[in-house]
Amino acid sequence: MPGRSTSSSGSGSAGFISFSGVESALSSLKNFQACISSGMDTAFSVALDLVETQTEVSSEYSMDKAMVEFAMMDRELNHYLKAVQSTINHVKEERSEKIPDLKLLVEKKFLALQNKNSDADFQNNEKFVQFKQQLKELKKQLKPKEDGGHSEFDKIKDKDASRAGNERDGLQGDREADSTEGLDEDMIVTQSQTNFICPITQLEMKKPVKNKVCGHTYDEEAIVRMIESKHRRKKKACCPKVGCSQIDMRISDLIQDEALRRAIENHNKKRRRQST
């Protein structure tokens, strides 16, 4: 690559700088980003396991802390990569007769980026945002309701037992009241199950993915097939959820909805236990 000597000294004679070594090092650092991403995936999965098994809060907090540390490492690495790439571009454009101090230039640009750090930066880290959102969603699915400490499905089971007892006692008035409660129960179950239904296949989702743009969920296989089919015909893929205004969906808009997948599995396990 045209340029000057690879020396990082602040002075020198005209010649060529080869950035091949620097670019090779940048490539290695980008590979390290994949390790950070893998670490975040592991912490994410462990945190969901801890919530699902209702393990003590301190263990869950340790995973949250690990995610923050991974996010900070990712931010710092991104800043360093930007600083190096910006320095290389600057030197190539300047074509100065003097060999610049590359190390000093990179450090200045890196510190300038680091000085702008804030907690708001984490909102730009897709994995960190996904971690927070899905952890919240899973807690919502598993959290017992305040009335008696039972979940909605536990309440359904209790109401069923109560209604059966009333019928055995021949209490007509209670049976009529329970018939109204039965409608409420059906609404609870139907609403919960509706959240598990793919808007494309109208079947329960096996591998749900969420649209980062509009927040709707679909079965992964179905939505990917739909998007690819539209794009092959040079058409825009619209969100299949009725009433959604997103008109240009892309596969890159989709993220795995691990919390919903686990909620569906838990619902099916509970349903199987109740049927035995």
C-alpha positions as CSV (number, residue, x, y, z in Angstrom):
1,M,0.0,0.0,0.0
2,P,1.5,3.4,-0.9
3,G,2.7,5.5,2.0
4,R,5.8,5.9,4.2
5,S,8.0,4.0,6.6
6,T,6.2,2.1,9.4
7,S,8.3,4.0,12.0
8,S,6.1,5.7,14.7
9,S,8.8,8.3,15.3
10,G,7.8,12.0,15.1
11,S,10.5,12.8,12.5
12,G,12.1,11.2,9.4
13,S,12.6,11.5,5.7
14,A,10.1,11.0,2.9
15,G,9.4,7.5,1.9
16,F,6.6,5.0,2.3
17,I,4.4,4.1,5.2
18,S,3.0,0.6,5.0
19,F,-0.2,0.1,7.1
20,S,-0.4,-3.6,6.4
21,G,0.8,-4.5,9.9
22,V,-1.6,-2.1,11.5
23,E,-4.5,-3.4,9.5
24,S,-3.6,-6.9,10.4
25,A,-3.7,-6.0,14.1
26,L,-7.1,-4.3,13.6
27,S,-8.4,-7.6,12.1
28,S,-7.3,-9.5,15.2
29,L,-9.0,-6.9,17.4
30,K,-12.2,-7.3,15.4
31,N,-12.0,-11.1,16.0
32,F,-11.8,-10.3,19.8
33,Q,-15.1,-8.5,19.4
34,A,-16.6,-11.9,18.5
35,C,-15.3,-13.2,21.8
36,I,-17.1,-10.4,23.7
37,S,-20.3,-11.1,21.8
38,S,-20.0,-14.8,22.7
39,G,-19.5,-13.8,26.4
40,M,-22.6,-11.6,26.3
41,D,-24.6,-14.5,24.8
42,T,-23.5,-16.8,27.7
43,A,-24.2,-14.2,30.4
44,F,-27.6,-13.6,28.8
45,S,-28.5,-17.3,28.8
46,V,-27.4,-17.8,32.4
47,A,-29.4,-14.8,33.6
48,L,-32.6,-16.1,31.9
49,D,-31.9,-19.5,33.6
50,L,-31.6,-17.8,37.0
51,V,-34.8,-15.9,36.6
52,E,-36.6,-19.0,35.3
53,T,-35.5,-21.1,38.3
54,Q,-36.2,-18.2,40.6
55,T,-32.6,-18.3,41.9
56,E,-31.6,-15.7,44.5
57,V,-31.4,-12.1,43.2
58,S,-27.6,-11.7,43.9
59,S,-26.8,-14.4,41.3
60,E,-29.0,-12.6,38.7
61,Y,-27.3,-9.3,39.7
62,S,-23.9,-10.8,39.0
63,M,-25.0,-11.6,35.4
64,D,-26.3,-8.1,35.0
65,K,-23.0,-6.8,36.2
66,A,-21.2,-9.1,33.8
67,M,-23.3,-7.8,30.9
68,V,-22.3,-4.2,31.8
69,E,-18.7,-5.1,31.9
70,F,-18.9,-6.8,28.5
71,A,-20.7,-3.7,27.1
72,M,-18.0,-1.5,28.5
73,M,-15.3,-3.6,26.9
74,D,-17.2,-3.6,23.6
75,R,-17.5,0.2,23.7
76,E,-13.8,0.7,24.5
77,L,-12.7,-1.7,21.7
78,N,-15.0,0.1,19.2
79,H,-13.4,3.5,20.3
80,Y,-9.9,2.1,19.8
81,L,-10.8,0.7,16.4
82,K,-12.3,4.0,15.3
83,A,-9.3,5.9,16.6
84,V,-6.8,3.8,14.7
85,Q,-8.9,3.8,11.5
86,S,-9.4,7.6,11.7
87,T,-5.6,8.1,12.2
88,I,-4.8,5.9,9.2
89,N,-7.2,7.8,7.0
90,H,-5.8,11.2,8.3
91,V,-2.2,10.2,7.5
92,K,-3.1,8.9,4.1
93,E,-4.9,12.2,3.2
94,E,-2.2,14.5,4.7
95,R,0.7,12.8,2.9
96,S,3.1,14.9,5.1
97,E,6.8,14.9,4.4
98,K,7.4,14.1,8.1
99,I,6.6,10.8,9.5
100,P,3.9,11.4,12.1
101,D,3.8,9.8,15.6
102,L,1.0,7.3,15.0
103,K,0.9,6.1,18.6
104,L,0.3,9.7,19.9
105,L,-2.3,10.4,17.2
106,V,-4.2,7.3,18.1
107,E,-4.1,8.0,21.8
108,K,-5.4,11.5,21.3
109,K,-8.3,10.3,19.2
110,F,-9.0,7.4,21.5
111,L,-9.1,9.6,24.7
112,A,-11.4,12.1,22.9
113,L,-13.9,9.3,22.2
114,Q,-13.5,7.9,25.8
115,N,-14.2,11.3,27.3
116,K,-17.6,11.3,25.7
117,N,-18.6,8.0,27.5
118,S,-22.0,7.9,29.2
119,D,-24.4,5.2,30.4
120,A,-26.7,6.2,27.5
121,D,-24.1,4.5,25.2
122,F,-25.3,1.1,26.3
123,Q,-28.6,1.8,24.5
124,N,-26.6,1.5,21.3
125,N,-25.4,-1.9,22.2
126,E,-28.0,-4.3,20.7
127,K,-27.2,-7.3,22.9
128,F,-27.3,-5.2,26.1
129,V,-30.7,-3.7,25.2
130,Q,-32.0,-7.1,24.2
131,F,-30.8,-8.6,27.5
132,K,-32.6,-5.9,29.5
133,Q,-35.8,-6.2,27.5
134,Q,-36.1,-9.9,27.5
135,L,-35.2,-10.3,31.1
136,K,-38.0,-7.9,31.9
137,E,-40.4,-9.9,29.7
138,L,-39.5,-13.2,31.3
139,K,-40.0,-11.8,34.8
140,K,-43.4,-10.5,33.7
141,Q,-44.4,-14.0,32.5
142,L,-43.2,-15.7,35.6
143,K,-44.1,-13.1,38.3
144,P,-47.0,-14.2,40.6
145,K,-49.9,-11.8,40.9
146,E,-50.4,-9.9,44.1
147,D,-53.8,-11.4,44.9
148,G,-52.7,-14.5,46.9
149,G,-49.3,-14.8,45.2
150,H,-50.7,-16.9,42.4
151,S,-50.1,-16.5,38.7
152,E,-53.0,-16.2,36.2
153,F,-52.7,-19.9,35.4
154,D,-52.7,-20.8,39.1
155,K,-55.9,-18.8,39.5
156,I,-57.5,-20.6,36.7
157,K,-56.6,-24.0,38.3
158,D,-58.0,-22.8,41.7
159,K,-61.2,-21.5,40.1
160,D,-61.7,-24.8,38.4
161,A,-61.4,-26.7,41.7
162,S,-63.7,-24.3,43.4
163,R,-66.3,-24.6,40.7
164,A,-66.2,-28.4,40.8
165,G,-66.7,-28.4,44.6
166,N,-69.7,-26.1,44.3
167,E,-71.3,-28.3,41.7
168,R,-70.9,-31.3,43.9
169,D,-72.6,-29.4,46.7
170,G,-75.5,-28.5,44.5
171,L,-75.1,-24.7,45.0
172,Q,-76.9,-23.3,42.0
173,G,-76.1,-19.7,42.8
174,D,-72.4,-20.4,43.0
175,R,-72.5,-22.4,39.7
176,E,-74.0,-19.4,38.0
177,A,-71.3,-17.1,39.4
178,D,-68.6,-19.6,38.4
179,S,-70.0,-19.7,34.8
180,T,-69.2,-16.0,34.6
181,E,-65.7,-16.6,36.1
182,G,-65.2,-19.3,33.5
183,L,-65.6,-16.7,30.8
184,D,-62.9,-14.7,32.4
185,E,-60.6,-17.7,32.6
186,D,-61.2,-18.4,28.9
187,M,-60.2,-14.8,28.2
188,I,-57.0,-15.1,30.2
189,V,-56.0,-18.3,28.5
190,T,-57.0,-17.1,25.1
191,Q,-55.1,-13.9,25.5
192,S,-52.0,-15.7,26.7
193,Q,-52.1,-18.2,23.9
194,T,-52.7,-15.4,21.3
195,N,-49.3,-13.9,22.3
196,F,-47.7,-17.2,21.3
197,I,-49.4,-17.3,17.9
198,C,-47.4,-16.4,14.7
199,P,-49.4,-13.8,12.7
200,I,-48.2,-15.6,9.5
201,T,-48.8,-19.2,10.2
202,Q,-51.5,-18.7,12.9
203,L,-49.8,-21.5,14.8
204,E,-47.8,-21.5,18.0
205,M,-44.3,-20.2,17.5
206,K,-41.5,-22.7,17.8
207,K,-38.6,-20.2,17.5
208,P,-40.0,-16.7,18.0
209,V,-38.1,-13.6,16.8
210,K,-38.9,-10.0,17.5
211,N,-38.9,-7.1,15.1
212,K,-36.5,-4.5,16.4
213,V,-38.4,-1.7,14.6
214,C,-42.0,-2.3,15.5
215,G,-41.7,-4.9,18.4
216,H,-43.9,-7.6,16.9
217,T,-43.0,-11.2,17.0
218,Y,-43.2,-14.0,14.5
219,D,-42.0,-17.6,14.0
220,E,-38.5,-17.3,12.6
221,E,-38.8,-19.7,9.7
222,A,-42.1,-18.1,8.5
223,I,-41.0,-14.5,8.6
224,V,-37.6,-15.2,7.0
225,R,-39.3,-17.1,4.2
226,M,-41.8,-14.2,3.7
227,I,-39.1,-11.5,3.6
228,E,-36.9,-13.5,1.2
229,S,-39.9,-14.2,-1.1
230,K,-40.8,-10.5,-1.2
231,H,-37.2,-9.5,-1.9
232,R,-36.8,-12.0,-4.7
233,R,-39.8,-10.3,-6.4
234,K,-38.2,-6.9,-5.8
235,K,-41.0,-6.0,-3.4
236,K,-40.9,-4.5,0.1
237,A,-41.8,-6.8,3.0
238,C,-44.4,-5.4,5.3
239,C,-44.9,-6.5,8.9
240,P,-47.7,-9.1,8.7
241,K,-49.2,-8.0,12.0
242,V,-52.6,-6.4,11.4
243,G,-52.4,-2.6,11.9
244,C,-48.6,-2.4,11.8
245,S,-47.2,0.4,9.6
246,Q,-43.7,-0.9,9.0
247,I,-43.4,-1.4,5.2
248,D,-39.8,-2.3,4.6
249,M,-38.8,-5.2,6.8
250,R,-35.3,-6.8,6.6
251,I,-33.9,-9.9,8.1
252,S,-31.4,-7.8,10.0
253,D,-34.4,-6.3,11.8
254,L,-35.0,-9.6,13.6
255,I,-33.6,-10.7,16.9
256,Q,-34.2,-13.9,18.9
257,D,-36.9,-13.6,21.5
258,E,-35.5,-16.0,24.1
259,A,-37.9,-14.8,26.8
260,L,-40.9,-15.5,24.7
261,R,-39.6,-18.9,23.7
262,R,-39.1,-19.9,27.3
263,A,-42.6,-18.5,28.2
264,I,-44.1,-20.7,25.5
265,E,-42.2,-23.8,26.8
266,N,-43.3,-23.1,30.4
267,H,-46.9,-22.7,29.3
268,N,-46.9,-26.0,27.4
269,K,-45.2,-27.8,30.3
270,K,-47.9,-26.5,32.7
271,R,-50.6,-27.4,30.3
272,R,-49.3,-31.0,30.0
273,R,-49.1,-31.3,33.8
274,Q,-52.7,-30.1,34.2
275,S,-54.0,-32.6,31.6
276,T,-52.5,-35.6,33.4
